[in-house]
């Protein structure tokens, strides 16, 4: 693992749950480990946008946007990965 990959791994571990970065209210799906809401990217549906807090991943069934907690935080808050490192790793 490169130094940069190591840094991203530490950042992911330091960040709060992916649900904290979802702009809409996330509804937990019964008997599953994922949450659904309106998609912040395409604005479609009530539960097209899915997030798995345990895995720290998200994905929209409609527009296909997906990724990890870092990707979601950058897209939703309009920040760079360097900003997240400053906030959560003090680096
Ligand atoms: Zn979408």
PDB file of the backbone (N, CA, C, O) and the ligand in Angstrom, with CONECT records:
HET     ZN  A 101       1
ATOM      1  N   UNK A   1       0.853  -1.200   0.000  1.00  0.00           N
ATOM      2  CA  UNK A   1       0.000   0.000   0.000  1.00  0.00           C
ATOM      3  C   UNK A   1       0.887   1.247   0.000  1.00  0.00           C
ATOM      4  O   UNK A   1       1.819   1.370   0.795  1.00  0.00           O
ATOM      5  N   UNK A   2       0.571   2.162  -0.909  1.00  0.00           N
ATOM      6  CA  UNK A   2       1.378   3.383  -0.979  1.00  0.00           C
ATOM      7  C   UNK A   2       1.047   4.307   0.189  1.00  0.00           C
ATOM      8  O   UNK A   2       0.060   4.102   0.894  1.00  0.00           O
ATOM      9  N   UNK A   3       1.877   5.320   0.384  1.00  0.00           N
ATOM     10  CA  UNK A   3       1.650   6.273   1.478  1.00  0.00           C
ATOM     11  C   UNK A   3       0.308   6.973   1.292  1.00  0.00           C
ATOM     12  O   UNK A   3      -0.390   7.251   2.267  1.00  0.00           O
ATOM     13  N   UNK A   4      -0.052   7.258   0.042  1.00  0.00           N
ATOM     14  CA  UNK A   4      -1.318   7.941  -0.228  1.00  0.00           C
ATOM     15  C   UNK A   4      -2.503   7.023   0.083  1.00  0.00           C
ATOM     16  O   UNK A   4      -3.486   7.450   0.687  1.00  0.00           O
ATOM     17  N   UNK A   5      -2.397   5.761  -0.337  1.00  0.00           N
ATOM     18  CA  UNK A   5      -3.465   4.796  -0.044  1.00  0.00           C
ATOM     19  C   UNK A   5      -3.630   4.639   1.464  1.00  0.00           C
ATOM     20  O   UNK A   5      -4.743   4.544   1.979  1.00  0.00           O
ATOM     21  N   UNK A   6      -2.506   4.614   2.147  1.00  0.00           N
ATOM     22  CA  UNK A   6      -2.511   4.498   3.612  1.00  0.00           C
ATOM     23  C   UNK A   6      -3.249   5.682   4.238  1.00  0.00           C
ATOM     24  O   UNK A   6      -4.009   5.528   5.195  1.00  0.00           O
ATOM     25  N   UNK A   7      -3.005   6.873   3.667  1.00  0.00           N
ATOM     26  CA  UNK A   7      -3.627   8.082   4.190  1.00  0.00           C
ATOM     27  C   UNK A   7      -5.143   8.051   3.967  1.00  0.00           C
ATOM     28  O   UNK A   7      -5.910   8.448   4.844  1.00  0.00           O
ATOM     29  N   UNK A   8      -5.567   7.582   2.799  1.00  0.00           N
ATOM     30  CA  UNK A   8      -6.996   7.479   2.513  1.00  0.00           C
ATOM     31  C   UNK A   8      -7.662   6.459   3.426  1.00  0.00           C
ATOM     32  O   UNK A   8      -8.802   6.645   3.854  1.00  0.00           O
ATOM     33  N   UNK A   9      -6.946   5.384   3.719  1.00  0.00           N
ATOM     34  CA  UNK A   9      -7.473   4.357   4.614  1.00  0.00           C
ATOM     35  C   UNK A   9      -7.670   4.939   6.014  1.00  0.00           C
ATOM     36  O   UNK A   9      -8.682   4.676   6.664  1.00  0.00           O
ATOM     37  N   UNK A  10      -6.710   5.723   6.470  1.00  0.00           N
ATOM     38  CA  UNK A  10      -6.822   6.351   7.793  1.00  0.00           C
ATOM     39  C   UNK A  10      -7.952   7.372   7.803  1.00  0.00           C
ATOM     40  O   UNK A  10      -8.685   7.495   8.785  1.00  0.00           O
ATOM     41  N   UNK A  11      -8.085   8.110   6.685  1.00  0.00           N
ATOM     42  CA  UNK A  11      -9.157   9.107   6.587  1.00  0.00           C
ATOM     43  C   UNK A  11     -10.518   8.424   6.704  1.00  0.00           C
ATOM     44  O   UNK A  11     -11.381   8.875   7.457  1.00  0.00           O
ATOM     45  N   UNK A  12     -10.706   7.333   5.955  1.00  0.00           N
ATOM     46  CA  UNK A  12     -11.976   6.602   5.980  1.00  0.00           C
ATOM     47  C   UNK A  12     -12.316   6.142   7.391  1.00  0.00           C
ATOM     48  O   UNK A  12     -13.464   6.222   7.828  1.00  0.00           O
ATOM     49  N   UNK A  13     -11.300   5.662   8.092  1.00  0.00           N
ATOM     50  CA  UNK A  13     -11.512   5.165   9.457  1.00  0.00           C
ATOM     51  C   UNK A  13     -11.859   6.294  10.414  1.00  0.00           C
ATOM     52  O   UNK A  13     -12.566   6.082  11.399  1.00  0.00           O
ATOM     53  N   UNK A  14     -11.358   7.508  10.123  1.00  0.00           N
ATOM     54  CA  UNK A  14     -11.565   8.645  11.023  1.00  0.00           C
ATOM     55  C   UNK A  14     -12.892   9.355  10.774  1.00  0.00           C
ATOM     56  O   UNK A  14     -13.374  10.085  11.640  1.00  0.00           O
ATOM     57  N   UNK A  15     -13.485   9.148   9.601  1.00  0.00           N
ATOM     58  CA  UNK A  15     -14.714   9.866   9.253  1.00  0.00           C
ATOM     59  C   UNK A  15     -15.944   9.228   9.907  1.00  0.00           C
ATOM     60  O   UNK A  15     -15.969   8.028  10.180  1.00  0.00           O
ATOM     61  N   UNK A  16     -16.969  10.068  10.154  1.00  0.00           N
ATOM     62  CA  UNK A  16     -18.209   9.519  10.718  1.00  0.00           C
ATOM     63  C   UNK A  16     -18.933   8.633   9.702  1.00  0.00           C
ATOM     64  O   UNK A  16     -18.498   8.492   8.559  1.00  0.00           O
ATOM     65  N   UNK A  17     -20.033   8.047  10.137  1.00  0.00           N
ATOM     66  CA  UNK A  17     -20.833   7.178   9.270  1.00  0.00           C
ATOM     67  C   UNK A  17     -21.208   7.876   7.968  1.00  0.00           C
ATOM     68  O   UNK A  17     -21.411   9.090   7.935  1.00  0.00           O
ATOM     69  N   UNK A  18     -21.295   7.102   6.912  1.00  0.00           N
ATOM     70  CA  UNK A  18     -21.671   7.645   5.601  1.00  0.00           C
ATOM     71  C   UNK A  18     -23.056   8.294   5.668  1.00  0.00           C
ATOM     72  O   UNK A  18     -23.369   9.169   4.861  1.00  0.00           O
ATOM     73  N   UNK A  19     -23.872   7.877   6.610  1.00  0.00           N
ATOM     74  CA  UNK A  19     -25.215   8.450   6.738  1.00  0.00           C
ATOM     75  C   UNK A  19     -25.163   9.926   7.113  1.00  0.00           C
ATOM     76  O   UNK A  19     -26.097  10.674   6.825  1.00  0.00           O
ATOM     77  N   UNK A  20     -24.071  10.350   7.756  1.00  0.00           N
ATOM     78  CA  UNK A  20     -23.899  11.759   8.143  1.00  0.00           C
ATOM     79  C   UNK A  20     -23.786  12.672   6.925  1.00  0.00           C
ATOM     80  O   UNK A  20     -24.048  13.871   7.016  1.00  0.00           O
ATOM     81  N   UNK A  21     -23.394  12.101   5.788  1.00  0.00           N
ATOM     82  CA  UNK A  21     -23.146  12.926   4.612  1.00  0.00           C
ATOM     83  C   UNK A  21     -24.276  12.853   3.595  1.00  0.00           C
ATOM     84  O   UNK A  21     -24.253  13.542   2.575  1.00  0.00           O
ATOM     85  N   UNK A  22     -25.261  12.015   3.882  1.00  0.00           N
ATOM     86  CA  UNK A  22     -26.407  11.941   2.986  1.00  0.00           C
ATOM     87  C   UNK A  22     -27.302  13.144   3.264  1.00  0.00           C
ATOM     88  O   UNK A  22     -27.699  13.353   4.411  1.00  0.00           O
ATOM     89  N   UNK A  23     -27.632  13.939   2.250  1.00  0.00           N
ATOM     90  CA  UNK A  23     -28.380  15.170   2.480  1.00  0.00           C
ATOM     91  C   UNK A  23     -29.832  14.942   2.892  1.00  0.00           C
ATOM     92  O   UNK A  23     -30.406  15.765   3.604  1.00  0.00           O
ATOM     93  N   UNK A  24     -30.425  13.846   2.458  1.00  0.00           N
ATOM     94  CA  UNK A  24     -31.816  13.593   2.812  1.00  0.00           C
ATOM     95  C   UNK A  24     -31.925  12.683   4.012  1.00  0.00           C
ATOM     96  O   UNK A  24     -30.928  12.156   4.505  1.00  0.00           O
ATOM     97  N   UNK A  25     -33.154  12.504   4.477  1.00  0.00           N
ATOM     98  CA  UNK A  25     -33.380  11.582   5.587  1.00  0.00           C
ATOM     99  C   UNK A  25     -33.202  10.160   5.071  1.00  0.00           C
ATOM    100  O   UNK A  25     -33.801   9.777   4.066  1.00  0.00           O
ATOM    101  N   UNK A  26     -32.384   9.388   5.758  1.00  0.00           N
ATOM    102  CA  UNK A  26     -32.130   8.019   5.332  1.00  0.00           C
ATOM    103  C   UNK A  26     -33.030   7.080   6.123  1.00  0.00           C
ATOM    104  O   UNK A  26     -33.020   7.069   7.353  1.00  0.00           O
ATOM    105  N   UNK A  27     -33.802   6.299   5.390  1.00  0.00           N
ATOM    106  CA  UNK A  27     -34.728   5.358   6.016  1.00  0.00           C
ATOM    107  C   UNK A  27     -34.118   3.968   5.972  1.00  0.00           C
ATOM    108  O   UNK A  27     -33.722   3.480   4.913  1.00  0.00           O
ATOM    109  N   UNK A  28     -34.048   3.338   7.136  1.00  0.00           N
ATOM    110  CA  UNK A  28     -33.486   1.991   7.149  1.00  0.00           C
ATOM    111  C   UNK A  28     -34.483   1.002   6.561  1.00  0.00           C
ATOM    112  O   UNK A  28     -35.667   1.004   6.900  1.00  0.00           O
ATOM    113  N   UNK A  29     -33.979   0.167   5.680  1.00  0.00           N
ATOM    114  CA  UNK A  29     -34.815  -0.850   5.059  1.00  0.00           C
ATOM    115  C   UNK A  29     -34.982  -2.020   6.019  1.00  0.00           C
ATOM    116  O   UNK A  29     -34.016  -2.507   6.606  1.00  0.00           O
ATOM    117  N   UNK A  30     -36.191  -2.446   6.161  1.00  0.00           N
ATOM    118  CA  UNK A  30     -36.479  -3.532   7.093  1.00  0.00           C
ATOM    119  C   UNK A  30     -35.660  -4.775   6.757  1.00  0.00           C
ATOM    120  O   UNK A  30     -35.548  -5.165   5.595  1.00  0.00           O
ATOM    121  N   UNK A  31     -35.104  -5.373   7.768  1.00  0.00           N
ATOM    122  CA  UNK A  31     -34.400  -6.648   7.602  1.00  0.00           C
ATOM    123  C   UNK A  31     -33.169  -6.566   6.703  1.00  0.00           C
ATOM    124  O   UNK A  31     -32.698  -7.586   6.199  1.00  0.00           O
ATOM    125  N   UNK A  32     -32.655  -5.374   6.504  1.00  0.00           N
ATOM    126  CA  UNK A  32     -31.454  -5.262   5.686  1.00  0.00           C
ATOM    127  C   UNK A  32     -30.467  -4.365   6.417  1.00  0.00           C
ATOM    128  O   UNK A  32     -30.773  -3.813   7.474  1.00  0.00           O
ATOM    129  N   UNK A  33     -29.304  -4.231   5.850  1.00  0.00           N
ATOM    130  CA  UNK A  33     -28.330  -3.346   6.479  1.00  0.00           C
ATOM    131  C   UNK A  33     -28.100  -2.093   5.646  1.00  0.00           C
ATOM    132  O   UNK A  33     -27.092  -1.407   5.819  1.00  0.00           O
ATOM    133  N   UNK A  34     -29.037  -1.790   4.737  1.00  0.00           N
ATOM    134  CA  UNK A  34     -28.861  -0.546   3.992  1.00  0.00           C
ATOM    135  C   UNK A  34     -29.980   0.442   4.251  1.00  0.00           C
ATOM    136  O   UNK A  34     -31.045   0.087   4.758  1.00  0.00           O
ATOM    137  N   UNK A  35     -29.713   1.704   3.888  1.00  0.00           N
ATOM    138  CA  UNK A  35     -30.643   2.800   4.081  1.00  0.00           C
ATOM    139  C   UNK A  35     -30.952   3.390   2.711  1.00  0.00           C
ATOM    140  O   UNK A  35     -30.124   3.326   1.802  1.00  0.00           O
ATOM    141  N   UNK A  36     -32.143   3.966   2.563  1.00  0.00           N
ATOM    142  CA  UNK A  36     -32.513   4.562   1.289  1.00  0.00           C
ATOM    143  C   UNK A  36     -33.040   5.971   1.459  1.00  0.00           C
ATOM    144  O   UNK A  36     -33.582   6.316   2.509  1.00  0.00           O
ATOM    145  N   UNK A  37     -32.878   6.797   0.414  1.00  0.00           N
ATOM    146  CA  UNK A  37     -33.460   8.140   0.417  1.00  0.00           C
ATOM    147  C   UNK A  37     -33.513   8.675  -1.007  1.00  0.00           C
ATOM    148  O   UNK A  37     -33.094   8.020  -1.961  1.00  0.00           O
ATOM    149  N   UNK A  38     -34.043   9.883  -1.113  1.00  0.00           N
ATOM    150  CA  UNK A  38     -34.007  10.635  -2.365  1.00  0.00           C
ATOM    151  C   UNK A  38     -32.545  10.814  -2.774  1.00  0.00           C
ATOM    152  O   UNK A  38     -31.686  11.078  -1.933  1.00  0.00           O
ATOM    153  N   UNK A  39     -32.274  10.668  -4.063  1.00  0.00           N
ATOM    154  CA  UNK A  39     -30.880  10.807  -4.509  1.00  0.00           C
ATOM    155  C   UNK A  39     -30.470  12.274  -4.588  1.00  0.00           C
ATOM    156  O   UNK A  39     -31.166  13.070  -5.218  1.00  0.00           O
ATOM    157  N   UNK A  40     -29.344  12.651  -3.956  1.00  0.00           N
ATOM    158  CA  UNK A  40     -28.888  14.042  -3.997  1.00  0.00           C
ATOM    159  C   UNK A  40     -28.334  14.433  -5.364  1.00  0.00           C
ATOM    160  O   UNK A  40     -28.131  15.619  -5.627  1.00  0.00           O
ATOM    161  N   UNK A  41     -28.090  13.470  -6.227  1.00  0.00           N
ATOM    162  CA  UNK A  41     -27.475  13.772  -7.530  1.00  0.00           C
ATOM    163  C   UNK A  41     -28.513  13.871  -8.648  1.00  0.00           C
ATOM    164  O   UNK A  41     -28.497  14.826  -9.425  1.00  0.00           O
ATOM    165  N   UNK A  42     -29.406  12.899  -8.732  1.00  0.00           N
ATOM    166  CA  UNK A  42     -30.403  12.927  -9.804  1.00  0.00           C
ATOM    167  C   UNK A  42     -31.782  13.327  -9.296  1.00  0.00           C
ATOM    168  O   UNK A  42     -32.677  13.595 -10.097  1.00  0.00           O
ATOM    169  N   UNK A  43     -31.971  13.373  -7.956  1.00  0.00           N
ATOM    170  CA  UNK A  43     -33.240  13.799  -7.389  1.00  0.00           C
ATOM    171  C   UNK A  43     -34.384  12.827  -7.612  1.00  0.00           C
ATOM    172  O   UNK A  43     -35.553  13.192  -7.488  1.00  0.00           O
ATOM    173  N   UNK A  44     -34.043  11.589  -7.943  1.00  0.00           N
ATOM    174  CA  UNK A  44     -35.083  10.621  -8.290  1.00  0.00           C
ATOM    175  C   UNK A  44     -35.512   9.751  -7.119  1.00  0.00           C
ATOM    176  O   UNK A  44     -34.694   9.314  -6.311  1.00  0.00           O
ATOM    177  N   UNK A  45     -36.813   9.512  -7.050  1.00  0.00           N
ATOM    178  CA  UNK A  45     -37.373   8.504  -6.162  1.00  0.00           C
ATOM    179  C   UNK A  45     -37.196   8.763  -4.686  1.00  0.00           C
ATOM    180  O   UNK A  45     -36.512   9.700  -4.275  1.00  0.00           O
ATOM    181  N   UNK A  46     -37.821   7.920  -3.905  1.00  0.00           N
ATOM    182  CA  UNK A  46     -37.741   8.059  -2.456  1.00  0.00           C
ATOM    183  C   UNK A  46     -36.633   7.195  -1.894  1.00  0.00           C
ATOM    184  O   UNK A  46     -36.107   7.469  -0.815  1.00  0.00           O
ATOM    185  N   UNK A  47     -36.280   6.158  -2.623  1.00  0.00           N
ATOM    186  CA  UNK A  47     -35.293   5.212  -2.100  1.00  0.00           C
ATOM    187  C   UNK A  47     -34.381   4.680  -3.199  1.00  0.00           C
ATOM    188  O   UNK A  47     -33.942   3.531  -3.165  1.00  0.00           O
ATOM    189  N   UNK A  48     -34.103   5.550  -4.183  1.00  0.00           N
ATOM    190  CA  UNK A  48     -33.198   5.128  -5.256  1.00  0.00           C
ATOM    191  C   UNK A  48     -31.757   5.209  -4.777  1.00  0.00           C
ATOM    192  O   UNK A  48     -30.881   4.475  -5.234  1.00  0.00           O
ATOM    193  N   UNK A  49     -31.541   6.129  -3.841  1.00  0.00           N
ATOM    194  CA  UNK A  49     -30.194   6.351  -3.308  1.00  0.00           C
ATOM    195  C   UNK A  49     -30.009   5.457  -2.091  1.00  0.00           C
ATOM    196  O   UNK A  49     -30.738   5.575  -1.107  1.00  0.00           O
ATOM    197  N   UNK A  50     -29.032   4.564  -2.164  1.00  0.00           N
ATOM    198  CA  UNK A  50     -28.826   3.582  -1.105  1.00  0.00           C
ATOM    199  C   UNK A  50     -27.478   3.787  -0.442  1.00  0.00           C
ATOM    200  O   UNK A  50     -26.495   4.138  -1.095  1.00  0.00           O
ATOM    201  N   UNK A  51     -27.444   3.563   0.876  1.00  0.00           N
ATOM    202  CA  UNK A  51     -26.176   3.658   1.600  1.00  0.00           C
ATOM    203  C   UNK A  51     -26.056   2.488   2.569  1.00  0.00           C
ATOM    204  O   UNK A  51     -27.011   2.117   3.251  1.00  0.00           O
ATOM    205  N   UNK A  52     -24.867   1.925   2.609  1.00  0.00           N
ATOM    206  CA  UNK A  52     -24.555   0.827   3.524  1.00  0.00           C
ATOM    207  C   UNK A  52     -23.558   1.336   4.560  1.00  0.00           C
ATOM    208  O   UNK A  52     -22.359   1.383   4.285  1.00  0.00           O
ATOM    209  N   UNK A  53     -24.034   1.720   5.753  1.00  0.00           N
ATOM    210  CA  UNK A  53     -23.118   2.288   6.749  1.00  0.00           C
ATOM    211  C   UNK A  53     -22.019   1.331   7.193  1.00  0.00           C
ATOM    212  O   UNK A  53     -20.900   1.764   7.468  1.00  0.00           O
ATOM    213  N   UNK A  54     -22.318   0.053   7.267  1.00  0.00           N
ATOM    214  CA  UNK A  54     -21.282  -0.893   7.703  1.00  0.00           C
ATOM    215  C   UNK A  54     -20.127  -0.960   6.716  1.00  0.00           C
ATOM    216  O   UNK A  54     -18.963  -1.034   7.111  1.00  0.00           O
ATOM    217  N   UNK A  55     -20.455  -0.936   5.443  1.00  0.00           N
ATOM    218  CA  UNK A  55     -19.417  -1.005   4.411  1.00  0.00           C
ATOM    219  C   UNK A  55     -18.896   0.382   4.043  1.00  0.00           C
ATOM    220  O   UNK A  55     -17.849   0.503   3.406  1.00  0.00           O
ATOM    221  N   UNK A  56     -19.633   1.443   4.447  1.00  0.00           N
ATOM    222  CA  UNK A  56     -19.224   2.803   4.094  1.00  0.00           C
ATOM    223  C   UNK A  56     -19.327   3.080   2.607  1.00  0.00           C
ATOM    224  O   UNK A  56     -18.490   3.785   2.043  1.00  0.00           O
ATOM    225  N   UNK A  57     -20.368   2.521   1.958  1.00  0.00           N
ATOM    226  CA  UNK A  57     -20.539   2.698   0.517  1.00  0.00           C
ATOM    227  C   UNK A  57     -21.915   3.286   0.211  1.00  0.00           C
ATOM    228  O   UNK A  57     -22.849   3.154   1.003  1.00  0.00           O
ATOM    229  N   UNK A  58     -22.028   3.941  -0.958  1.00  0.00           N
ATOM    230  CA  UNK A  58     -23.336   4.401  -1.422  1.00  0.00           C
ATOM    231  C   UNK A  58     -23.472   4.113  -2.904  1.00  0.00           C
ATOM    232  O   UNK A  58     -22.481   3.903  -3.603  1.00  0.00           O
ATOM    233  N   UNK A  59     -24.708   4.105  -3.373  1.00  0.00           N
ATOM    234  CA  UNK A  59     -24.971   3.842  -4.781  1.00  0.00           C
ATOM    235  C   UNK A  59     -26.386   4.262  -5.116  1.00  0.00           C
ATOM    236  O   UNK A  59     -27.308   4.002  -4.343  1.00  0.00           O
ATOM    237  N   UNK A  60     -26.574   4.914  -6.263  1.00  0.00           N
ATOM    238  CA  UNK A  60     -27.911   5.263  -6.731  1.00  0.00           C
ATOM    239  C   UNK A  60     -28.339   4.284  -7.817  1.00  0.00           C
ATOM    240  O   UNK A  60     -27.644   4.094  -8.815  1.00  0.00           O
ATOM    241  N   UNK A  61     -29.499   3.668  -7.598  1.00  0.00           N
ATOM    242  CA  UNK A  61     -30.012   2.699  -8.569  1.00  0.00           C
ATOM    243  C   UNK A  61     -30.460   3.366  -9.858  1.00  0.00           C
ATOM    244  O   UNK A  61     -30.578   2.707 -10.891  1.00  0.00           O
ATOM    245  N   UNK A  62     -30.713   4.691  -9.803  1.00  0.00           N
ATOM    246  CA  UNK A  62     -31.201   5.397 -10.988  1.00  0.00           C
ATOM    247  C   UNK A  62     -30.049   5.953 -11.838  1.00  0.00           C
ATOM    248  O   UNK A  62     -29.933   5.636 -13.021  1.00  0.00           O
ATOM    249  N   UNK A  63     -29.201   6.787 -11.220  1.00  0.00           N
ATOM    250  CA  UNK A  63     -28.169   7.467 -12.018  1.00  0.00           C
ATOM    251  C   UNK A  63     -26.804   6.783 -11.935  1.00  0.00           C
ATOM    252  O   UNK A  63     -25.894   7.127 -12.690  1.00  0.00           O
ATOM    253  N   UNK A  64     -26.656   5.826 -11.032  1.00  0.00           N
ATOM    254  CA  UNK A  64     -25.414   5.057 -11.013  1.00  0.00           C
ATOM    255  C   UNK A  64     -24.266   5.677 -10.237  1.00  0.00           C
ATOM    256  O   UNK A  64     -23.189   5.087 -10.151  1.00  0.00           O
ATOM    257  N   UNK A  65     -24.482   6.873  -9.664  1.00  0.00           N
ATOM    258  CA  UNK A  65     -23.428   7.480  -8.843  1.00  0.00           C
ATOM    259  C   UNK A  65     -23.182   6.583  -7.638  1.00  0.00           C
ATOM    260  O   UNK A  65     -24.121   6.079  -7.021  1.00  0.00           O
ATOM    261  N   UNK A  66     -21.916   6.393  -7.313  1.00  0.00           N
ATOM    262  CA  UNK A  66     -21.624   5.546  -6.178  1.00  0.00           C
ATOM    263  C   UNK A  66     -20.207   5.752  -5.706  1.00  0.00           C
ATOM    264  O   UNK A  66     -19.418   6.440  -6.353  1.00  0.00           O
ATOM    265  N   UNK A  67     -19.883   5.148  -4.567  1.00  0.00           N
ATOM    266  CA  UNK A  67     -18.526   5.264  -4.063  1.00  0.00           C
ATOM    267  C   UNK A  67     -18.491   5.052  -2.566  1.00  0.00           C
ATOM    268  O   UNK A  67     -19.376   4.430  -1.979  1.00  0.00           O
ATOM    269  N   UNK A  68     -17.442   5.588  -1.967  1.00  0.00           N
ATOM    270  CA  UNK A  68     -17.292   5.420  -0.525  1.00  0.00           C
ATOM    271  C   UNK A  68     -17.607   6.732   0.191  1.00  0.00           C
ATOM    272  O   UNK A  68     -18.044   7.702  -0.428  1.00  0.00           O
ATOM    273  N   UNK A  69     -17.380   6.746   1.496  1.00  0.00           N
ATOM    274  CA  UNK A  69     -17.739   7.918   2.315  1.00  0.00           C
ATOM    275  C   UNK A  69     -16.956   9.161   1.874  1.00  0.00           C
ATOM    276  O   UNK A  69     -17.470  10.276   1.958  1.00  0.00           O
ATOM    277  N   UNK A  70     -15.735   8.976   1.414  1.00  0.00           N
ATOM    278  CA  UNK A  70     -14.929  10.123   0.950  1.00  0.00           C
ATOM    279  C   UNK A  70     -15.538  10.713  -0.321  1.00  0.00           C
ATOM    280  O   UNK A  70     -15.659  11.932  -0.450  1.00  0.00           O
ATOM    281  N   UNK A  71     -15.921   9.842  -1.260  1.00  0.00           N
ATOM    282  CA  UNK A  71     -16.545  10.309  -2.507  1.00  0.00           C
ATOM    283  C   UNK A  71     -17.825  11.088  -2.213  1.00  0.00           C
ATOM    284  O   UNK A  71     -18.065  12.149  -2.789  1.00  0.00           O
ATOM    285  N   UNK A  72     -18.647  10.545  -1.304  1.00  0.00           N
ATOM    286  CA  UNK A  72     -19.929  11.192  -0.999  1.00  0.00           C
ATOM    287  C   UNK A  72     -19.711  12.548  -0.321  1.00  0.00           C
ATOM    288  O   UNK A  72     -20.357  13.535  -0.673  1.00  0.00           O
ATOM    289  N   UNK A  73     -18.806  12.589   0.641  1.00  0.00           N
ATOM    290  CA  UNK A  73     -18.535  13.851   1.351  1.00  0.00           C
ATOM    291  C   UNK A  73     -18.027  14.916   0.377  1.00  0.00           C
ATOM    292  O   UNK A  73     -18.426  16.077   0.467  1.00  0.00           O
ATOM    293  N   UNK A  74     -17.146  14.527  -0.555  1.00  0.00           N
ATOM    294  CA  UNK A  74     -16.595  15.490  -1.518  1.00  0.00           C
ATOM    295  C   UNK A  74     -17.690  16.014  -2.438  1.00  0.00           C
ATOM    296  O   UNK A  74     -17.760  17.215  -2.698  1.00  0.00           O
ATOM    297  N   UNK A  75     -18.549  15.117  -2.934  1.00  0.00           N
ATOM    298  CA  UNK A  75     -19.594  15.508  -3.881  1.00  0.00           C
ATOM    299  C   UNK A  75     -20.680  16.352  -3.217  1.00  0.00           C
ATOM    300  O   UNK A  75     -21.099  17.375  -3.758  1.00  0.00           O
ATOM    301  N   UNK A  76     -21.129  15.918  -2.050  1.00  0.00           N
ATOM    302  CA  UNK A  76     -22.243  16.596  -1.396  1.00  0.00           C
ATOM    303  C   UNK A  76     -21.803  17.939  -0.805  1.00  0.00           C
ATOM    304  O   UNK A  76     -22.542  18.921  -0.880  1.00  0.00           O
ATOM    305  N   UNK A  77     -20.620  17.983  -0.228  1.00  0.00           N
ATOM    306  CA  UNK A  77     -20.163  19.212   0.440  1.00  0.00           C
ATOM    307  C   UNK A  77     -19.297  20.084  -0.459  1.00  0.00           C
ATOM    308  O   UNK A  77     -18.946  21.204  -0.087  1.00  0.00           O
ATOM    309  N   UNK A  78     -18.949  19.576  -1.644  1.00  0.00           N
ATOM    310  CA  UNK A  78     -18.146  20.377  -2.568  1.00  0.00           C
ATOM    311  C   UNK A  78     -16.750  20.654  -2.045  1.00  0.00           C
ATOM    312  O   UNK A  78     -16.217  21.747  -2.238  1.00  0.00           O
ATOM    313  N   UNK A  79     -16.159  19.676  -1.388  1.00  0.00           N
ATOM    314  CA  UNK A  79     -14.806  19.837  -0.850  1.00  0.00           C
ATOM    315  C   UNK A  79     -13.855  18.846  -1.528  1.00  0.00           C
ATOM    316  O   UNK A  79     -14.292  17.929  -2.222  1.00  0.00           O
ATOM    317  N   UNK A  80     -12.568  19.043  -1.318  1.00  0.00           N
ATOM    318  CA  UNK A  80     -11.545  18.147  -1.858  1.00  0.00           C
ATOM    319  C   UNK A  80     -11.127  17.154  -0.775  1.00  0.00           C
ATOM    320  O   UNK A  80     -11.405  17.357   0.407  1.00  0.00           O
ATOM    321  N   UNK A  81     -10.461  16.085  -1.189  1.00  0.00           N
ATOM    322  CA  UNK A  81     -10.004  15.097  -0.209  1.00  0.00           C
ATOM    323  C   UNK A  81      -9.028  15.724   0.789  1.00  0.00           C
ATOM    324  O   UNK A  81      -8.974  15.319   1.950  1.00  0.00           O
ATOM    325  N   UNK A  82      -8.254  16.718   0.327  1.00  0.00           N
ATOM    326  CA  UNK A  82      -7.324  17.408   1.221  1.00  0.00           C
ATOM    327  C   UNK A  82      -8.043  18.137   2.351  1.00  0.00           C
ATOM    328  O   UNK A  82      -7.551  18.206   3.477  1.00  0.00           O
ATOM    329  N   UNK A  83      -9.235  18.689   2.022  1.00  0.00           N
ATOM    330  CA  UNK A  83     -10.030  19.374   3.051  1.00  0.00           C
ATOM    331  C   UNK A  83     -10.508  18.377   4.100  1.00  0.00           C
ATOM    332  O   UNK A  83     -10.515  18.673   5.295  1.00  0.00           O
ATOM    333  N   UNK A  84     -10.908  17.194   3.642  1.00  0.00           N
ATOM    334  CA  UNK A  84     -11.385  16.159   4.583  1.00  0.00           C
ATOM    335  C   UNK A  84     -10.244  15.690   5.468  1.00  0.00           C
ATOM    336  O   UNK A  84     -10.442  15.414   6.651  1.00  0.00           O
ATOM    337  N   UNK A  85      -9.040  15.597   4.891  1.00  0.00           N
ATOM    338  CA  UNK A  85      -7.881  15.180   5.696  1.00  0.00           C
ATOM    339  C   UNK A  85      -7.564  16.206   6.770  1.00  0.00           C
ATOM    340  O   UNK A  85      -7.188  15.859   7.889  1.00  0.00           O
ATOM    341  N   UNK A  86      -7.724  17.492   6.408  1.00  0.00           N
ATOM    342  CA  UNK A  86      -7.494  18.548   7.398  1.00  0.00           C
ATOM    343  C   UNK A  86      -8.508  18.434   8.534  1.00  0.00           C
ATOM    344  O   UNK A  86      -8.168  18.552   9.711  1.00  0.00           O
ATOM    345  N   UNK A  87      -9.769  18.201   8.144  1.00  0.00           N
ATOM    346  CA  UNK A  87     -10.852  18.151   9.141  1.00  0.00           C
ATOM    347  C   UNK A  87     -10.744  16.936  10.040  1.00  0.00           C
ATOM    348  O   UNK A  87     -10.848  17.053  11.261  1.00  0.00           O
ATOM    349  N   UNK A  88     -10.535  15.754   9.440  1.00  0.00           N
ATOM    350  CA  UNK A  88     -10.645  14.521  10.227  1.00  0.00           C
ATOM    351  C   UNK A  88      -9.314  13.928  10.682  1.00  0.00           C
ATOM    352  O   UNK A  88      -9.276  13.134  11.622  1.00  0.00           O
ATOM    353  N   UNK A  89      -8.225  14.311  10.021  1.00  0.00           N
ATOM    354  CA  UNK A  89      -6.911  13.784  10.435  1.00  0.00           C
ATOM    355  C   UNK A  89      -6.003  14.873  10.988  1.00  0.00           C
ATOM    356  O   UNK A  89      -4.906  14.592  11.471  1.00  0.00           O
ATOM    357  N   UNK A  90      -6.474  16.138  10.912  1.00  0.00           N
ATOM    358  CA  UNK A  90      -5.637  17.279  11.297  1.00  0.00           C
ATOM    359  C   UNK A  90      -4.331  17.298  10.535  1.00  0.00           C
ATOM    360  O   UNK A  90      -3.273  17.594  11.089  1.00  0.00           O
ATOM    361  N   UNK A  91      -4.422  16.968   9.225  1.00  0.00           N
ATOM    362  CA  UNK A  91      -3.202  16.968   8.392  1.00  0.00           C
ATOM    363  C   UNK A  91      -3.397  17.887   7.196  1.00  0.00           C
ATOM    364  O   UNK A  91      -2.493  18.029   6.373  1.00  0.00           O
TER     365      UNK A  91
HETATM  366 ZN    ZN A 101     -29.293   9.269  -8.515  1.00  0.00          ZN
END
